[in-house]
């Protein structure tokens, strides 16, 4: 069954495209969500203005994604998680947690952009792929550390700084 896309649909097509889909997908998802319509001449002509505007927005979004991918290249992100003594997490770290950590660093990454083969269930560091589009992606390094490890390391570092820092010499008054 052919449908005319009224909005960009990930992994299907862009606004104004006429694509082939299964009837159930169109009837149960695309039509109720307002994502598609029947590809009549009327609908195709009505969407031409929107198609031009969407092409400009898509180009701007691709430029922004490319800029973000360049900025995020070689980025290291640390996520704290509760784990047992062997290093197995009590829960797991998935795309939602990675996305949240990146947002806290100022990168607008959605969970569906994070590519994980399976949820992370161990303390470790590993490369993670962030796919902004099919063409634009980048690799970041993800560190999963034990909860409280960052505060402990910062406290140890500040204590070491206090010990190593030379004390100011007291001046004798004349």
N, C-alpha and C positions, 0 to 999 in steps of 0.2 A: 504494500500500500504506500502511495506517495503522499507526503505532507509538506507543507510550506512552513518553515521555521519562523516564528514570530520573535524569537529571542535566541541568543547564542546558547547552545546546549553542548556541554562538555562531551567530547568523544563522539559527537553526532554531526554537528555542523554549526554554521553561523546564521545569523538573521538573514532571511531572504533566500536561503538555500532550499531547494526541493530535494528531499532525501527519501529513500526507501526504508520503511520500517514495518515491523509486524503490526497487524491490525490491533491486537490487544495492547501493545505498547502505546499506540496512538490513542486508542479509546480510553484506556485506564490511567495514563500518565500525561502524555503530551497535551491532549485536548483539555482535561480538567485543570491543569496547571497554567493554561494560557500560553503554552510554549509553541503550539503549532495550530495550523488551520488547513482546510482543504486547498489545494493549489489551483484555485480558479483564476481567471484573468482579472477579475475584480480585486481579489486579494493580492495578487502579484503587483498590480499597479498601485494599490494603496500602500504597499510596503516599500516601494522604491525610495521615498524620502528617508524613511527610517534606515534603509539599507546603507545609504550614503553617510548618514550621521554615525551609524554603528561602525562603518569602516574607519572613519576618522578616530572614533573612540578606541577601536581595537589597535590602531597604529600607535596611539598615545600610550595605551596600556602595554603594548609590546616593548616600547622604548623604556618605559618605567621598569618592566620586568628585567630587561637586559641590564639596566643600571643597577638594580638590586642584585642580580646574579653576579655582576662584577664586584660589587661591594662585599658580598657574602663569601666570595672565593677565599678559601683557607681560614674561614671563621671557626672558632672553637666555642662550643656551647656546653655548659655544665648543668646537669639535672641531678638533684638530690632525690634519693629514694630509700625507703626502708628495706634492709636486707638482712639475711641471717649471717652467721659467722663465715659460712662457705662462700658468700657473695651472691647467693640467689635472691632475687627480689621477692618480697612478699606479694607484690602486685606485678604490674608490668608498665613499661614506658612505651606509649604508642604515639601515633601522629598528633593527637590532641595535646599531649604534654610537650612534644617537641615544638609544635606551633606556639604554644603559650610561652615557652622559654624564649623563642625568637621574638615574639611580640614584646616581651619585657625588655629586650635589647633594642627595640625600635624597628624591627623588620616586620612588615605586614604580611605574614605568611599564614595561609589558611591550612587547616588540617589535611584537606584533600590534596595539597601540594607536596606533602611530605611522603616520600616513597620508602616504605619499609617492607621487607619480604615477610616479616613476622614481628610481633611485639617483642620488645627487648626485655629479657627476664634475668639478666645477670649484670653485675657491676663490671664495667669495661669501657673502653673507648672504641669507637667504630666510625667509619665514614658513612654519612647519610646523604642521600640525594634529595634535592629540593627541585621539583619539576613545576615551573611556573606555567609553561605550555608544553606542547609536544616537542617544540624546537628549542626552548630555552630552559636549561636546568643548570644546577651548580652542585658542588659537593661541599659539605661542611663536616667538621669533626665533632662528634657527640661524645661527651664524657658522662657516664652514669656513675655517680659516687654515692657512698653511704650518707644517709641523712645525718647532718651535724658535722660532717668532715670539713666543710668549708670554714665554719666558725672555729673549729678546733685548730685548723691550719693558720687562720688569721690570728688567733690568740697566741699560738706558739711563735709566730713571726713577730708579733708586737713585744712579747716577752724577750725574745732574742735581741730585738732592737734596743730594749731598755738595758740589757746587760752589756751589749757591745758599744753602746754610745758612751763616749768619754764624758766624764763629769766636768763641768766648767770649773776652772781654777778660781779659787777665791783670792781676790786682790787684797794685799795688805795695805792698810791706810797709813799714810805718812804722818 
